[in-house]
Amino acid sequence: MLPQDPMITLRRATERGGANHGWLNTRHTFSFADYYDPKHMGFRALRVINEDKVAPGKGFGTHPHRDMEIISYVLEGGLEHHDSTGSGGVISPGDVQRMSAGTGVRHSEFNASKEVEVHFLQIWLMPDHDGVTPSYEEKRFPAAQKQGRLQLVASPDGSDGSVLLHADAKLYVSLLAPGEEAALVLAPGRHGWVHVARGEAKLNGQLLSAGDGASLSGEPQVALEGVRDAEVLVFDLA
């Protein structure tokens, strides 16, 4: 196989799909629900990044999923989760929640507060094989573990205290103050996706703002530099 030419493709926040349903203001990096764009159906195993803001006391009623790895990452507020595996609780900023839908699971996600909205990222990854037993996991990653470095929060082997994914993918999170740098080497044949959740950061020299994303193929590394206090998610994908 010939080496791939290096390429970074930007996906600006303003280009995303989405809708405002009153109780839910959502933005879709990739095609989802009523938003369809054949040019943006996902990237490698990454199928969904939805930025959701849910009004106080509102949420997603019980509904089914199967054969999907679903990660919830809260930016502000609290998200109350219940599912048919018997798992439940409230996740807060710093928590990473993983639900493997596998052979089938039903779940609900609600704003845990009656007073303030919850702001979170809903992330879906295609599993490396179908039919896994449904399961749930959540872990907390304090800000100090993410400041000025890339903290592994989800992986196929649960290394470095990360949640376990049934997918050939790793997810890292970094908090970057202005001038702080962090980098991830991409092995040959691996691809990257970067999503800036808050603030501003440079990706291999290119400026990204909140809600912006970018794919990397054939690039040797993901090099980040904080510009305005940034929270950045980095996916390492097959």
ChimeraX commands (.cxc) that place a marker at each C-alpha (Angstrom):
marker #1 position 0.00,0.00,0.00 radius 0.5
marker #1 position 1.38,3.41,-0.96 radius 0.5
marker #1 position 1.67,6.05,1.75 radius 0.5
marker #1 position -1.25,8.47,1.80 radius 0.5
marker #1 position -0.61,12.10,1.04 radius 0.5
marker #1 position -0.91,14.19,4.21 radius 0.5
marker #1 position -4.29,15.87,4.45 radius 0.5
marker #1 position -6.23,17.89,7.00 radius 0.5
marker #1 position -9.87,18.62,6.17 radius 0.5
marker #1 position -11.67,21.20,8.28 radius 0.5
marker #1 position -15.32,20.93,9.34 radius 0.5
marker #1 position -16.35,24.33,10.64 radius 0.5
marker #1 position -18.98,24.69,13.35 radius 0.5
marker #1 position -21.06,26.93,11.09 radius 0.5
marker #1 position -21.23,24.19,8.44 radius 0.5
marker #1 position -22.83,21.62,10.75 radius 0.5
marker #1 position -26.44,20.52,10.57 radius 0.5
marker #1 position -28.83,20.71,13.46 radius 0.5
marker #1 position -32.11,22.01,14.80 radius 0.5
marker #1 position -33.63,23.94,17.68 radius 0.5
marker #1 position -36.61,22.06,19.13 radius 0.5
marker #1 position -37.09,24.47,22.02 radius 0.5
marker #1 position -36.17,21.96,24.71 radius 0.5
marker #1 position -33.18,20.79,22.63 radius 0.5
marker #1 position -30.70,22.88,20.66 radius 0.5
marker #1 position -28.48,20.47,18.75 radius 0.5
marker #1 position -25.67,20.64,16.19 radius 0.5
marker #1 position -24.62,17.64,14.11 radius 0.5
marker #1 position -21.06,17.24,12.80 radius 0.5
marker #1 position -22.27,14.27,10.71 radius 0.5
marker #1 position -25.60,13.30,9.19 radius 0.5
marker #1 position -28.14,12.54,11.90 radius 0.5
marker #1 position -31.94,12.43,12.23 radius 0.5
marker #1 position -33.45,14.93,9.74 radius 0.5
marker #1 position -30.04,16.30,8.75 radius 0.5
marker #1 position -28.60,14.41,5.79 radius 0.5
marker #1 position -25.42,15.26,3.89 radius 0.5
marker #1 position -23.88,12.41,1.86 radius 0.5
marker #1 position -20.48,14.13,2.13 radius 0.5
marker #1 position -20.60,13.96,5.92 radius 0.5
marker #1 position -21.80,10.52,6.98 radius 0.5
marker #1 position -19.03,9.99,9.51 radius 0.5
marker #1 position -15.27,9.47,9.50 radius 0.5
marker #1 position -13.77,5.98,9.77 radius 0.5
marker #1 position -15.46,4.35,12.82 radius 0.5
marker #1 position -16.70,7.72,14.08 radius 0.5
marker #1 position -20.37,8.05,13.14 radius 0.5
marker #1 position -21.86,10.82,15.31 radius 0.5
marker #1 position -20.74,13.93,17.17 radius 0.5
marker #1 position -23.78,15.85,18.35 radius 0.5
marker #1 position -23.41,18.95,20.49 radius 0.5
marker #1 position -26.59,19.03,22.56 radius 0.5
marker #1 position -27.98,21.70,24.88 radius 0.5
marker #1 position -31.02,20.42,26.79 radius 0.5
marker #1 position -33.39,22.67,28.72 radius 0.5
marker #1 position -33.93,22.19,32.48 radius 0.5
marker #1 position -35.98,19.10,33.31 radius 0.5
marker #1 position -36.15,17.97,29.68 radius 0.5
marker #1 position -34.44,15.13,27.83 radius 0.5
marker #1 position -34.53,12.07,25.63 radius 0.5
marker #1 position -37.19,9.56,26.70 radius 0.5
marker #1 position -36.54,5.83,26.74 radius 0.5
marker #1 position -35.56,4.60,23.27 radius 0.5
marker #1 position -33.62,1.66,21.79 radius 0.5
marker #1 position -30.16,1.24,20.24 radius 0.5
marker #1 position -28.15,-1.71,19.04 radius 0.5
marker #1 position -24.62,-2.40,17.73 radius 0.5
marker #1 position -23.18,1.00,18.56 radius 0.5
marker #1 position -20.64,2.36,21.06 radius 0.5
marker #1 position -22.11,5.53,22.59 radius 0.5
marker #1 position -20.09,8.04,24.61 radius 0.5
marker #1 position -21.53,10.99,26.51 radius 0.5
marker #1 position -19.17,13.81,27.50 radius 0.5
marker #1 position -20.64,16.60,29.63 radius 0.5
marker #1 position -19.36,20.15,29.28 radius 0.5
marker #1 position -21.77,21.93,31.65 radius 0.5
marker #1 position -24.54,20.79,33.98 radius 0.5
marker #1 position -25.56,17.24,34.82 radius 0.5
marker #1 position -26.93,14.44,32.63 radius 0.5
marker #1 position -29.13,11.79,34.22 radius 0.5
marker #1 position -28.85,8.34,32.62 radius 0.5
marker #1 position -30.96,5.19,32.97 radius 0.5
marker #1 position -30.81,2.04,30.83 radius 0.5
marker #1 position -32.08,-1.51,30.56 radius 0.5
marker #1 position -28.83,-2.98,31.94 radius 0.5
marker #1 position -29.89,-1.52,35.29 radius 0.5
marker #1 position -27.29,1.25,35.18 radius 0.5
marker #1 position -28.16,4.79,36.15 radius 0.5
marker #1 position -26.90,8.00,37.67 radius 0.5
marker #1 position -25.87,11.56,36.91 radius 0.5
marker #1 position -22.71,12.38,34.98 radius 0.5
marker #1 position -21.04,15.77,35.37 radius 0.5
marker #1 position -18.19,17.66,33.69 radius 0.5
marker #1 position -15.08,15.49,33.91 radius 0.5
marker #1 position -17.05,12.23,33.62 radius 0.5
marker #1 position -16.92,9.98,30.55 radius 0.5
marker #1 position -19.85,7.64,30.03 radius 0.5
marker #1 position -19.72,4.65,27.66 radius 0.5
marker #1 position -22.69,2.50,26.73 radius 0.5
marker #1 position -22.27,-0.50,24.43 radius 0.5
marker #1 position -25.65,-1.09,22.79 radius 0.5
marker #1 position -24.63,-4.47,21.34 radius 0.5
marker #1 position -27.54,-6.89,20.98 radius 0.5
marker #1 position -29.94,-4.19,22.13 radius 0.5
marker #1 position -30.41,-1.69,24.94 radius 0.5
marker #1 position -33.01,0.87,25.91 radius 0.5
marker #1 position -32.00,4.07,27.67 radius 0.5
marker #1 position -33.01,7.63,28.58 radius 0.5
marker #1 position -30.96,10.79,29.05 radius 0.5
marker #1 position -32.40,13.79,30.91 radius 0.5
marker #1 position -31.16,17.10,32.22 radius 0.5
marker #1 position -30.67,16.40,35.92 radius 0.5
marker #1 position -31.43,20.04,36.82 radius 0.5
marker #1 position -34.74,21.88,36.90 radius 0.5
marker #1 position -32.92,25.22,36.73 radius 0.5
marker #1 position -29.99,25.20,34.28 radius 0.5
marker #1 position -29.41,23.57,30.89 radius 0.5
marker #1 position -27.05,20.66,30.34 radius 0.5
marker #1 position -24.48,20.98,27.55 radius 0.5
marker #1 position -22.90,17.76,26.36 radius 0.5
marker #1 position -21.45,15.86,23.43 radius 0.5
marker #1 position -23.13,12.70,22.21 radius 0.5
marker #1 position -20.63,10.51,20.33 radius 0.5
marker #1 position -21.28,7.29,18.43 radius 0.5
marker #1 position -18.62,4.87,17.20 radius 0.5
marker #1 position -19.19,1.81,15.03 radius 0.5
marker #1 position -18.13,-1.34,16.93 radius 0.5
marker #1 position -15.50,-3.64,15.44 radius 0.5
marker #1 position -18.03,-6.49,15.65 radius 0.5
marker #1 position -21.76,-6.75,16.20 radius 0.5
marker #1 position -23.63,-8.65,18.87 radius 0.5
marker #1 position -21.67,-7.76,22.02 radius 0.5
marker #1 position -23.42,-8.01,25.36 radius 0.5
marker #1 position -24.85,-4.60,26.29 radius 0.5
marker #1 position -22.85,-2.88,29.03 radius 0.5
marker #1 position -22.30,0.46,30.72 radius 0.5
marker #1 position -19.29,2.20,32.22 radius 0.5
marker #1 position -18.40,5.64,33.49 radius 0.5
marker #1 position -15.19,7.12,34.86 radius 0.5
marker #1 position -14.09,10.51,36.09 radius 0.5
marker #1 position -11.06,12.37,34.72 radius 0.5
marker #1 position -10.22,15.45,36.83 radius 0.5
marker #1 position -9.09,18.61,35.05 radius 0.5
marker #1 position -5.54,18.19,36.38 radius 0.5
marker #1 position -5.17,14.96,34.38 radius 0.5
marker #1 position -6.10,16.75,31.14 radius 0.5
marker #1 position -4.36,20.08,31.59 radius 0.5
marker #1 position -1.58,20.61,29.07 radius 0.5
marker #1 position -1.64,16.97,27.94 radius 0.5
marker #1 position -3.74,14.44,26.09 radius 0.5
marker #1 position -5.50,12.17,28.57 radius 0.5
marker #1 position -6.71,8.84,27.20 radius 0.5
marker #1 position -10.37,8.45,28.24 radius 0.5
marker #1 position -11.63,5.59,25.98 radius 0.5
marker #1 position -9.76,2.73,24.33 radius 0.5
marker #1 position -10.09,-0.91,23.17 radius 0.5
marker #1 position -8.08,-2.19,26.15 radius 0.5
marker #1 position -9.07,0.19,28.93 radius 0.5
marker #1 position -5.48,1.33,29.36 radius 0.5
marker #1 position -4.51,4.35,31.48 radius 0.5
marker #1 position -7.79,4.07,33.36 radius 0.5
marker #1 position -9.90,4.70,30.24 radius 0.5
marker #1 position -13.37,3.30,29.60 radius 0.5
marker #1 position -13.44,0.19,27.41 radius 0.5
marker #1 position -14.52,0.48,23.77 radius 0.5
marker #1 position -15.55,-2.36,21.47 radius 0.5
marker #1 position -14.04,-0.42,18.56 radius 0.5
marker #1 position -10.59,0.13,17.05 radius 0.5
marker #1 position -10.49,3.69,18.32 radius 0.5
marker #1 position -9.01,5.76,21.09 radius 0.5
marker #1 position -10.36,9.01,22.49 radius 0.5
marker #1 position -8.18,11.59,24.22 radius 0.5
marker #1 position -9.16,14.86,25.89 radius 0.5
marker #1 position -6.97,17.88,26.57 radius 0.5
marker #1 position -7.37,21.20,28.35 radius 0.5
marker #1 position -5.05,23.81,26.88 radius 0.5
marker #1 position -4.33,27.26,28.23 radius 0.5
marker #1 position -2.98,29.85,25.78 radius 0.5
marker #1 position 0.43,28.70,24.61 radius 0.5
marker #1 position 0.16,25.20,26.07 radius 0.5
marker #1 position 0.98,22.40,23.62 radius 0.5
marker #1 position 0.10,18.71,23.36 radius 0.5
marker #1 position 0.73,16.22,20.59 radius 0.5
marker #1 position -0.31,12.72,19.57 radius 0.5
marker #1 position 1.73,10.63,17.14 radius 0.5
marker #1 position -0.42,8.83,14.57 radius 0.5
marker #1 position 0.96,5.43,13.59 radius 0.5
marker #1 position 1.20,4.69,9.85 radius 0.5
marker #1 position -2.26,3.91,8.50 radius 0.5
marker #1 position -4.05,5.58,11.44 radius 0.5
marker #1 position -6.34,8.58,11.09 radius 0.5
marker #1 position -7.29,11.39,13.42 radius 0.5
marker #1 position -10.35,13.46,14.14 radius 0.5
marker #1 position -10.16,16.58,16.29 radius 0.5
marker #1 position -13.17,18.33,17.84 radius 0.5
marker #1 position -12.81,21.60,19.73 radius 0.5
marker #1 position -15.48,21.59,22.42 radius 0.5
marker #1 position -14.64,25.00,23.88 radius 0.5
marker #1 position -12.24,27.86,23.31 radius 0.5
marker #1 position -9.72,28.05,20.48 radius 0.5
marker #1 position -6.71,25.94,19.55 radius 0.5
marker #1 position -4.33,25.50,16.67 radius 0.5
marker #1 position -4.22,22.11,14.97 radius 0.5
marker #1 position -0.95,21.61,13.10 radius 0.5
marker #1 position -0.85,25.40,12.79 radius 0.5
marker #1 position -4.48,25.91,11.70 radius 0.5
marker #1 position -6.87,27.78,14.00 radius 0.5
marker #1 position -9.98,25.94,15.22 radius 0.5
marker #1 position -12.74,27.47,17.33 radius 0.5
marker #1 position -15.47,25.96,19.49 radius 0.5
marker #1 position -17.56,23.47,17.50 radius 0.5
marker #1 position -14.96,23.13,14.73 radius 0.5
marker #1 position -13.69,19.71,13.74 radius 0.5
marker #1 position -11.03,18.33,11.42 radius 0.5
marker #1 position -10.00,15.00,9.95 radius 0.5
marker #1 position -6.37,13.99,9.55 radius 0.5
marker #1 position -5.17,11.32,7.12 radius 0.5
marker #1 position -1.54,10.63,6.25 radius 0.5
marker #1 position -0.42,13.11,8.91 radius 0.5
marker #1 position 2.36,11.98,11.27 radius 0.5
marker #1 position 0.86,13.66,14.33 radius 0.5
marker #1 position -1.89,15.73,15.89 radius 0.5
marker #1 position -0.14,18.85,17.20 radius 0.5
marker #1 position -2.27,21.15,19.36 radius 0.5
marker #1 position -1.60,24.57,20.83 radius 0.5
marker #1 position -4.02,26.47,23.05 radius 0.5
marker #1 position -5.03,29.92,21.84 radius 0.5
marker #1 position -8.00,30.70,24.11 radius 0.5
marker #1 position -8.62,28.29,27.00 radius 0.5
marker #1 position -9.57,25.19,25.02 radius 0.5
marker #1 position -11.11,21.79,25.63 radius 0.5
marker #1 position -10.24,19.46,22.77 radius 0.5
marker #1 position -11.22,15.88,21.92 radius 0.5
marker #1 position -8.86,13.82,19.74 radius 0.5
marker #1 position -9.80,10.49,18.14 radius 0.5
marker #1 position -7.18,8.00,16.94 radius 0.5
marker #1 position -8.95,5.82,14.35 radius 0.5
marker #1 position -8.15,2.81,12.16 radius 0.5
marker link #1:1,2 radius 0.2
marker link #1:2,3 radius 0.2
marker link #1:3,4 radius 0.2
marker link #1:4,5 radius 0.2
marker link #1:5,6 radius 0.2
marker link #1:6,7 radius 0.2
marker link #1:7,8 radius 0.2
marker link #1:8,9 radius 0.2
marker link #1:9,10 radius 0.2
marker link #1:10,11 radius 0.2
marker link #1:11,12 radius 0.2
marker link #1:12,13 radius 0.2
marker link #1:13,14 radius 0.2
marker link #1:14,15 radius 0.2
marker link #1:15,16 radius 0.2
marker link #1:16,17 radius 0.2
marker link #1:17,18 radius 0.2
marker link #1:18,19 radius 0.2
marker link #1:19,20 radius 0.2
marker link #1:20,21 radius 0.2
marker link #1:21,22 radius 0.2
marker link #1:22,23 radius 0.2
marker link #1:23,24 radius 0.2
marker link #1:24,25 radius 0.2
marker link #1:25,26 radius 0.2
marker link #1:26,27 radius 0.2
marker link #1:27,28 radius 0.2
marker link #1:28,29 radius 0.2
marker link #1:29,30 radius 0.2
marker link #1:30,31 radius 0.2
marker link #1:31,32 radius 0.2
marker link #1:32,33 radius 0.2
marker link #1:33,34 radius 0.2
marker link #1:34,35 radius 0.2
marker link #1:35,36 radius 0.2
marker link #1:36,37 radius 0.2
marker link #1:37,38 radius 0.2
marker link #1:38,39 radius 0.2
marker link #1:39,40 radius 0.2
marker link #1:40,41 radius 0.2
marker link #1:41,42 radius 0.2
marker link #1:42,43 radius 0.2
marker link #1:43,44 radius 0.2
marker link #1:44,45 radius 0.2
marker link #1:45,46 radius 0.2
marker link #1:46,47 radius 0.2
marker link #1:47,48 radius 0.2
marker link #1:48,49 radius 0.2
marker link #1:49,50 radius 0.2
marker link #1:50,51 radius 0.2
marker link #1:51,52 radius 0.2
marker link #1:52,53 radius 0.2
marker link #1:53,54 radius 0.2
marker link #1:54,55 radius 0.2
marker link #1:55,56 radius 0.2
marker link #1:56,57 radius 0.2
marker link #1:57,58 radius 0.2
marker link #1:58,59 radius 0.2
marker link #1:59,60 radius 0.2
marker link #1:60,61 radius 0.2
marker link #1:61,62 radius 0.2
marker link #1:62,63 radius 0.2
marker link #1:63,64 radius 0.2
marker link #1:64,65 radius 0.2
marker link #1:65,66 radius 0.2
marker link #1:66,67 radius 0.2
marker link #1:67,68 radius 0.2
marker link #1:68,69 radius 0.2
marker link #1:69,70 radius 0.2
marker link #1:70,71 radius 0.2
marker link #1:71,72 radius 0.2
marker link #1:72,73 radius 0.2
marker link #1:73,74 radius 0.2
marker link #1:74,75 radius 0.2
marker link #1:75,76 radius 0.2
marker link #1:76,77 radius 0.2
marker link #1:77,78 radius 0.2
marker link #1:78,79 radius 0.2
marker link #1:79,80 radius 0.2
marker link #1:80,81 radius 0.2
marker link #1:81,82 radius 0.2
marker link #1:82,83 radius 0.2
marker link #1:83,84 radius 0.2
marker link #1:84,85 radius 0.2
marker link #1:85,86 radius 0.2
marker link #1:86,87 radius 0.2
marker link #1:87,88 radius 0.2
marker link #1:88,89 radius 0.2
marker link #1:89,90 radius 0.2
marker link #1:90,91 radius 0.2
marker link #1:91,92 radius 0.2
marker link #1:92,93 radius 0.2
marker link #1:93,94 radius 0.2
marker link #1:94,95 radius 0.2
marker link #1:95,96 radius 0.2
marker link #1:96,97 radius 0.2
marker link #1:97,98 radius 0.2
marker link #1:98,99 radius 0.2
marker link #1:99,100 radius 0.2
marker link #1:100,101 radius 0.2
marker link #1:101,102 radius 0.2
marker link #1:102,103 radius 0.2
marker link #1:103,104 radius 0.2
marker link #1:104,105 radius 0.2
marker link #1:105,106 radius 0.2
marker link #1:106,107 radius 0.2
marker link #1:107,108 radius 0.2
marker link #1:108,109 radius 0.2
marker link #1:109,110 radius 0.2
marker link #1:110,111 radius 0.2
marker link #1:111,112 radius 0.2
marker link #1:112,113 radius 0.2
marker link #1:113,114 radius 0.2
marker link #1:114,115 radius 0.2
marker link #1:115,116 radius 0.2
marker link #1:116,117 radius 0.2
marker link #1:117,118 radius 0.2
marker link #1:118,119 radius 0.2
marker link #1:119,120 radius 0.2
marker link #1:120,121 radius 0.2
marker link #1:121,122 radius 0.2
marker link #1:122,123 radius 0.2
marker link #1:123,124 radius 0.2
marker link #1:124,125 radius 0.2
marker link #1:125,126 radius 0.2
marker link #1:126,127 radius 0.2
marker link #1:127,128 radius 0.2
marker link #1:128,129 radius 0.2
marker link #1:129,130 radius 0.2
marker link #1:130,131 radius 0.2
marker link #1:131,132 radius 0.2
marker link #1:132,133 radius 0.2
marker link #1:133,134 radius 0.2
marker link #1:134,135 radius 0.2
marker link #1:135,136 radius 0.2
marker link #1:136,137 radius 0.2
marker link #1:137,138 radius 0.2
marker link #1:138,139 radius 0.2
marker link #1:139,140 radius 0.2
marker link #1:140,141 radius 0.2
marker link #1:141,142 radius 0.2
marker link #1:142,143 radius 0.2
marker link #1:143,144 radius 0.2
marker link #1:144,145 radius 0.2
marker link #1:145,146 radius 0.2
marker link #1:146,147 radius 0.2
marker link #1:147,148 radius 0.2
marker link #1:148,149 radius 0.2
marker link #1:149,150 radius 0.2
marker link #1:150,151 radius 0.2
marker link #1:151,152 radius 0.2
marker link #1:152,153 radius 0.2
marker link #1:153,154 radius 0.2
marker link #1:154,155 radius 0.2
marker link #1:155,156 radius 0.2
marker link #1:156,157 radius 0.2
marker link #1:157,158 radius 0.2
marker link #1:158,159 radius 0.2
marker link #1:159,160 radius 0.2
marker link #1:160,161 radius 0.2
marker link #1:161,162 radius 0.2
marker link #1:162,163 radius 0.2
marker link #1:163,164 radius 0.2
marker link #1:164,165 radius 0.2
marker link #1:165,166 radius 0.2
marker link #1:166,167 radius 0.2
marker link #1:167,168 radius 0.2
marker link #1:168,169 radius 0.2
marker link #1:169,170 radius 0.2
marker link #1:170,171 radius 0.2
marker link #1:171,172 radius 0.2
marker link #1:172,173 radius 0.2
marker link #1:173,174 radius 0.2
marker link #1:174,175 radius 0.2
marker link #1:175,176 radius 0.2
marker link #1:176,177 radius 0.2
marker link #1:177,178 radius 0.2
marker link #1:178,179 radius 0.2
marker link #1:179,180 radius 0.2
marker link #1:180,181 radius 0.2
marker link #1:181,182 radius 0.2
marker link #1:182,183 radius 0.2
marker link #1:183,184 radius 0.2
marker link #1:184,185 radius 0.2
marker link #1:185,186 radius 0.2
marker link #1:186,187 radius 0.2
marker link #1:187,188 radius 0.2
marker link #1:188,189 radius 0.2
marker link #1:189,190 radius 0.2
marker link #1:190,191 radius 0.2
marker link #1:191,192 radius 0.2
marker link #1:192,193 radius 0.2
marker link #1:193,194 radius 0.2
marker link #1:194,195 radius 0.2
marker link #1:195,196 radius 0.2
marker link #1:196,197 radius 0.2
marker link #1:197,198 radius 0.2
marker link #1:198,199 radius 0.2
marker link #1:199,200 radius 0.2
marker link #1:200,201 radius 0.2
marker link #1:201,202 radius 0.2
marker link #1:202,203 radius 0.2
marker link #1:203,204 radius 0.2
marker link #1:204,205 radius 0.2
marker link #1:205,206 radius 0.2
marker link #1:206,207 radius 0.2
marker link #1:207,208 radius 0.2
marker link #1:208,209 radius 0.2
marker link #1:209,210 radius 0.2
marker link #1:210,211 radius 0.2
marker link #1:211,212 radius 0.2
marker link #1:212,213 radius 0.2
marker link #1:213,214 radius 0.2
marker link #1:214,215 radius 0.2
marker link #1:215,216 radius 0.2
marker link #1:216,217 radius 0.2
marker link #1:217,218 radius 0.2
marker link #1:218,219 radius 0.2
marker link #1:219,220 radius 0.2
marker link #1:220,221 radius 0.2
marker link #1:221,222 radius 0.2
marker link #1:222,223 radius 0.2
marker link #1:223,224 radius 0.2
marker link #1:224,225 radius 0.2
marker link #1:225,226 radius 0.2
marker link #1:226,227 radius 0.2
marker link #1:227,228 radius 0.2
marker link #1:228,229 radius 0.2
marker link #1:229,230 radius 0.2
marker link #1:230,231 radius 0.2
marker link #1:231,232 radius 0.2
marker link #1:232,233 radius 0.2
marker link #1:233,234 radius 0.2
marker link #1:234,235 radius 0.2
marker link #1:235,236 radius 0.2
marker link #1:236,237 radius 0.2
marker link #1:237,238 radius 0.2
view
